[in-house]
Amino acid sequence: MQASDRFHKIDKDFRNPFARDRDRIIHSGSFRKLEYKTQVFLNHEGDFFRTRLTHSIEVSQIARSITSTLGLNESLAEAIALAHDLGHTPFGHVGGDTLDESLKADGFTNGFEHNFQSFRVVTTLEKRYKAFNGLNLTFATLEGILKHSYPYHKSFLPDSIHEQFDLDKHPSFEAMIVDRADEIAYTSHDIDDGVNSGLITFEDLKESELVREILAKVEAEGVGEENDEMFRYRFSSHLINHLVYSLLEYSQPRLKELDNLTPIGMDPILETKLKKLKKLMFSKMYQHKSIVRKMYAGKQAIKGLYNGLMEEEKMLPEFYYKQLDVRNKHRVIADYIASMSDRYALNFYNEMYGKL
């Protein structure tokens, strides 16, 4: 029997349900757009810096490693991780906050929230089947996308969502792991990108006890100067390993405690060190004037797009324009803006206001 004949006889889906979810997410249009959505640096600033796409892949890798070691479902964690940022707007959290403010100013108290938007992307906005909207994902994957941590109280969510997903209960262990993998990934790669860009130095970061501990490990290897690419790589590797191994050591025995509502975590002392490091990064890097200036420009673009499209909805693409007959105009416009890449949003804004 030839190989082609053998494979032809496989008439059932050979993937497990969560692997199928993962594949549907990867092949969605929203996933591809993550390549041109901001993590910290605007996409056009260079090929080195992380985007939402590379970030999602890094989160997925870390989440898979953790779930595998803990004996949990790797494919479920991977699917949640790859989809967790699908609802992000252009220009990172600033874009989402601005869209939220615009909707609320128009009387929409539920505003905009990127976790729920990710859920809406995979259940409503992606169109891959004639009979229904969405990607047809499993309940567990949808729950993990909707709520990463515990507790998840979102009063603006529809009652049907509260009832269906029981938001007063914690999500799956895999979803909790994705939440922590997300934190580990962005902490590590934001330091890497920040040092590489010159926005922050390891000297600045030495205010953090956690950073000093990791630097000691790197320096013991004798890999070079602090501004070298190899040095940054070894720092990121040691930081990720330190946080992952700490999470595994702390969480493994707690998974067996059925009444433990927050079994996934790290030693409280390390949690404090990590919190202080993130606070340091916020003040020294995320609030750097260079970042603030670019995010302010993104904020004005989101405002301008929202106001312009509200005034002249005929600028909407056909797919969104047709939805005006059956859906609220404000939400249709918000969905369209949220779907944009940084580059597309800036180009459309400049075209809309004659800044060619």
C-alpha positions, -999 to 999 in steps of 0.1 A, spaced: 0 0 0 14 34 -10 16 62 16 -10 82 -3 -35 53 -1 -29 49 36 -35 85 45 -65 86 23 -82 61 46 -80 85 76 -116 99 75 -118 112 111 -101 143 126 -69 129 141 -65 159 165 -78 161 200 -104 189 205 -80 214 220 -54 209 193 -82 215 168 -90 248 187 -53 258 184 -53 252 147 -84 272 141 -70 301 161 -37 300 142 -54 301 109 -78 330 118 -74 364 103 -73 380 138 -42 359 147 -23 370 116 -30 407 125 -11 403 158 21 406 138 14 443 133 0 451 168 20 468 194 34 451 225 54 481 238 71 495 208 52 505 177 55 479 150 74 500 125 102 508 148 122 478 139 122 440 133 138 431 166 110 442 189 82 420 201 47 423 187 15 408 200 22 378 177 57 370 190 45 376 225 16 351 221 40 325 208 64 330 237 34 328 262 23 296 245 58 280 248 61 289 285 26 277 292 32 244 274 63 237 294 46 244 327 15 223 319 35 194 306 56 193 338 25 195 360 7 168 340 -20 191 327 -34 195 291 -7 212 269 -30 216 239 -56 235 260 -30 258 275 -15 264 240 -49 273 225 -57 297 253 -23 313 251 -24 318 213 -59 334 215 -55 355 247 -45 387 229 -68 385 198 -90 413 212 -62 438 217 -66 471 198 -38 489 180 -13 507 203 -15 483 231 -34 491 263 -36 528 255 -56 520 224 -80 498 244 -84 524 271 -91 551 246 -117 530 228 -133 522 262 -134 560 271 -150 568 237 -177 542 241 -185 552 277 -186 589 267 -214 579 242 -233 562 270 -221 526 267 -213 517 302 -199 483 293 -173 501 272 -144 480 258 -123 453 276 -97 433 257 -103 399 273 -140 400 265 -131 413 230 -109 382 225 -138 361 234 -160 380 210 -135 376 182 -135 338 184 -173 335 191 -188 362 169 -164 383 148 -145 356 129 -166 341 102 -155 306 90 -188 288 87 -219 295 68 -243 284 95 -229 303 124 -203 329 135 -170 322 153 -144 295 152 -164 268 169 -141 263 198 -146 241 228 -161 254 261 -128 250 280 -109 271 255 -136 298 255 -136 299 293 -98 302 294 -99 331 269 -127 349 288 -113 345 323 -76 340 330 -75 343 368 -97 342 399 -119 359 408 -132 374 375 -160 399 383 -171 418 353 -205 434 359 -208 447 324 -208 412 308 -242 399 297 -261 378 322 -260 349 297 -221 349 299 -222 350 337 -245 320 337 -229 300 310 -193 304 323 -200 308 360 -177 337 365 -177 334 403 -156 302 400 -120 299 391 -111 289 355 -92 258 346 -56 253 359 -45 256 323 -60 291 321 -44 301 353 -10 289 339 -15 310 308 -21 340 330 12 335 348 30 326 316 18 359 301 34 377 330 66 358 328 69 364 291 62 401 290 84 408 321 114 391 304 110 403 268 101 439 278 134 441 297 152 427 266 135 452 243 139 481 267 176 476 272 182 470 235 164 503 226 183 522 252 151 532 272 164 515 303 197 500 315 206 471 337 221 497 360 185 512 363 171 477 369 196 469 396 172 487 420 153 454 418 165 426 441 152 400 416 172 416 388 204 416 409 199 379 417 195 370 380 225 393 370 247 374 394 239 342 375 246 357 341 279 373 353 290 340 367 289 327 331 313 354 319 293 360 287 303 396 281 292 432 287 257 441 299 248 458 266 257 428 245 230 407 228 244 375 243 242 390 278 206 401 273 197 367 260 213 349 290 195 373 313 161 366 297 168 328 298 178 329 335 149 351 344 123 329 327 138 297 341 139 312 376 103 322 375 91 290 358 109 267 382 97 287 412 61 285 399 64 247 394 79 241 428 52 262 446 22 250 425 28 213 422 17 203 457 -12 228 457 -28 213 427 -38 183 449 -56 206 474 -92 205 461 -103 235 481 -74 257 470 -89 284 448 -55 298 437 -32 268 433 -10 284 406 15 308 419 50 315 433 65 318 467 51 349 484 86 364 488 93 360 450 58 374 442 68 405 461 101 408 443 83 404 410 57 430 418 85 455 428 103 448 395 71 455 375 66 487 394 102 497 386 97 489 349 65 510 348 82 541 362 115 537 344 104 524 310 67 523 303 65 559 314 96 569 294 89 601 274 96 583 241 70 556 248 45 582 262 48 603 231 41 575 207 13 562 228 -2 596 229 -1 597 191 -19 563 190 -45 576 214 -53 605 191 -55 581 162 -81 559 180 -101 590 190 -100 603 155 -110 570 139 -139 566 163 -152 601 158 -148 600 120 -165 567 115 -193 577 138 -198 608 116 -195 590 83 -201 553 86 -199 548 48 -161 547 53 -166 512 69 -156 482 48 -185 462 34 -182 435 60 -188 459 89 -211 483 70 -236 455 64 -237 448 102 -252 482 108 -286 468 99 -286 443 127 -261 456 153 -254 488 173 -234 513 153 -210 521 182 -201 485 187 -196 478 150 -172 507 148 -154 497 179 -150 462 166 -136 475 133 -111 498 151 -100 470 175 -93 447 145 -68 471 129 -31 468 130 -10 498 142 1 505 107 -33 503 92 -48 525 119 -22 552 114 -25 551 76 -63 553 78 -62 581 104 -38 601 82 -60 595 51 -92 604 70 -78 637 82 -59 646 51 -24 640 65 -10 622 35 
